[in-house]
Amino acid sequence: MKESTPQQRAYYRMDTMLPFSYRVLTDEEASHPLPATADAAFIERYFPSALSEIETRVQETIETIREKSSLMAEALTALNDKLNFIMHGLGEEAIKHTLPTVPVNISAGGLSFSVNNAITNNSIIDLLLFLNIQSEPLLLRSHVVKVIPHPDATFTVAVEFINLTEEMRRQLVYFIQTKELELVRHKQPA
């Protein structure tokens, strides 16, 4: 899978869709290592996801409703609390389905993805991704090697993984090879 000439990238890259989240770290946060594995509570607490954004919108809407009807606001608060309780009980499997599935360009050495906010070069970013539904999540530390601005005010961020274990690299290579085989099978005539 490694390419041979120094001018080329170290690993084959491919475009795919993955359940994915990221977190830009402060210098203090970057000084602490990631845990080897993460349970659902860690993932929910550590990585901002679509759920936290939805929770904020729900709370803001309930407060607006409270101005008109405190009874309705109390009912909605109770429903929201019940949903939060259920979500906490579902665990890691549910989190796989709540992370946004986004287009990425992935290799065994790094990843690129689009964001709506500017991230500076050399920032340290933690990544959470699920290579497949059956696998444990990969928690990867990375540093930003390139930020490309686009006219629509979005950015493409390219990161290089830091301190990957051989097991993590093996999982990434296996995932990419599996995706390549799937592409070949889809292109072959029936």
C-alpha positions in Angstrom: 0.0 0.0 0.0 2.9 2.4 0.5 4.0 4.3 -2.6 7.6 4.2 -3.7 8.9 7.6 -4.6 9.6 10.4 -2.1 7.5 12.9 -3.9 4.3 10.8 -3.5 2.2 10.4 -0.4 3.2 7.6 2.0 -0.2 5.9 1.7 -3.0 5.5 -0.8 -5.9 8.0 -0.2 -9.5 7.5 -1.0 -12.8 9.4 -0.7 -15.5 7.8 1.5 -18.3 8.6 4.0 -17.7 8.0 7.7 -19.4 8.7 11.0 -17.0 11.3 12.2 -16.5 14.1 14.7 -13.5 16.3 15.6 -12.4 18.5 18.4 -9.8 21.3 18.2 -7.6 21.1 21.3 -6.1 23.9 23.5 -2.4 23.6 24.3 -3.3 22.3 27.7 -5.7 19.6 26.3 -3.1 18.5 23.8 -0.6 17.8 26.6 -2.8 15.0 27.9 -2.9 11.7 26.0 -6.1 10.2 24.6 -7.4 7.1 26.3 -6.7 3.8 24.5 -10.5 3.2 24.2 -13.5 5.3 24.9 -16.9 4.4 26.2 -20.2 6.1 25.1 -20.1 8.6 28.1 -16.5 9.7 27.1 -17.5 10.1 23.5 -20.6 12.1 24.3 -18.8 14.3 26.8 -15.6 14.9 24.8 -16.8 15.2 21.2 -19.4 17.8 20.2 -22.0 16.2 18.0 -25.2 16.9 16.3 -27.0 15.9 19.6 -25.4 18.8 21.6 -26.4 21.3 19.0 -30.0 19.9 19.0 -30.0 20.0 22.8 -29.1 23.7 22.7 -31.9 24.5 20.2 -34.4 22.5 22.2 -33.5 24.5 25.4 -33.7 27.8 23.6 -37.1 26.9 22.1 -38.5 25.7 25.5 -37.4 29.1 27.0 -39.2 30.9 24.3 -42.4 28.8 24.8 -42.1 29.4 28.6 -42.8 33.1 28.0 -46.3 32.1 26.6 -47.1 29.0 28.6 -45.2 27.7 31.6 -47.2 24.5 31.6 -46.3 23.7 28.0 -42.6 24.5 28.7 -42.7 22.1 31.7 -44.2 19.3 29.6 -41.5 19.8 26.9 -38.7 19.9 29.5 -40.0 16.6 30.9 -40.1 15.0 27.4 -36.6 16.3 26.7 -35.3 15.0 30.0 -36.8 11.6 29.2 -35.2 11.5 25.8 -31.8 12.5 27.3 -32.2 9.6 29.8 -32.9 7.2 27.0 -30.0 8.4 24.9 -27.6 7.9 27.8 -28.8 4.4 28.2 -28.3 3.4 24.6 -24.6 3.6 24.7 -22.0 3.4 22.0 -24.1 1.7 19.3 -26.5 4.7 19.4 -23.6 7.2 19.2 -22.5 5.6 16.0 -25.8 6.5 14.5 -25.9 10.0 15.9 -22.5 11.1 14.7 -22.8 12.9 11.3 -21.7 10.8 8.4 -19.5 13.1 6.4 -17.3 12.9 3.3 -13.6 12.4 4.1 -10.5 11.7 2.2 -8.6 9.1 4.2 -5.3 7.3 4.2 -3.4 5.3 6.8 -1.4 8.5 7.6 -4.0 11.2 7.6 -7.4 12.6 6.7 -9.0 15.6 5.1 -12.5 16.9 5.6 -14.6 20.1 5.2 -15.5 22.5 8.0 -17.5 25.7 8.2 -15.1 27.4 10.6 -11.4 28.3 10.1 -8.9 26.1 11.8 -5.3 27.2 11.9 -2.3 25.3 10.6 -0.5 23.2 13.2 -3.5 23.0 15.4 -3.9 19.7 17.3 -7.2 18.0 16.6 -8.7 14.8 18.1 -10.7 12.7 15.8 -13.4 10.2 16.4 -14.4 7.9 13.6 -16.2 4.6 13.1 -14.6 2.6 10.2 -17.7 0.3 10.3 -20.7 -0.3 12.4 -19.2 -3.5 14.0 -15.9 -1.8 15.0 -14.9 0.1 18.1 -14.4 3.8 17.5 -11.0 5.0 16.6 -9.8 8.0 18.7 -6.9 9.6 16.8 -4.8 12.6 17.6 -3.7 14.6 14.6 -2.2 17.9 13.6 -3.3 20.2 10.9 -0.9 20.3 8.0 -3.0 22.3 5.5 -6.1 24.5 5.5 -7.7 25.4 2.1 -10.3 28.2 2.1 -13.1 28.0 -0.5 -15.2 30.8 -2.0 -18.4 29.5 -0.2 -16.7 30.3 3.2 -16.0 26.6 3.9 -12.5 25.1 4.5 -10.8 21.8 3.7 -8.6 20.7 6.5 -5.9 18.1 6.0 -4.5 16.4 9.1 -1.7 14.0 9.8 -2.2 11.3 12.5 0.1 11.5 15.5 1.5 8.5 17.3 -0.7 5.9 15.6 -0.3 2.4 17.0 0.4 -0.4 14.5 -3.1 -1.8 15.3 -4.7 1.5 14.4 -2.7 1.8 11.2 -3.6 -1.8 10.4 -7.3 -1.0 10.9 -7.1 2.0 8.6 -5.2 0.0 5.9 -7.8 -2.8 6.1 -10.7 -0.4 5.9 -9.2 1.3 2.8 -8.5 -2.0 1.1 -12.0 -3.2 1.8 -13.5 0.0 0.3 -11.2 -0.4 -2.8 -12.5 -4.0 -3.3 -16.1 -2.7 -2.9 -15.5 -0.1 -5.6 -14.0 -2.7 -8.0 -17.0 -5.1 -7.4 -19.4 -2.2 -8.2 -17.6 -1.4 -11.4 -17.6 -5.0 -12.7 -20.4 -5.9 -15.1 -22.9 -8.4 -13.7 
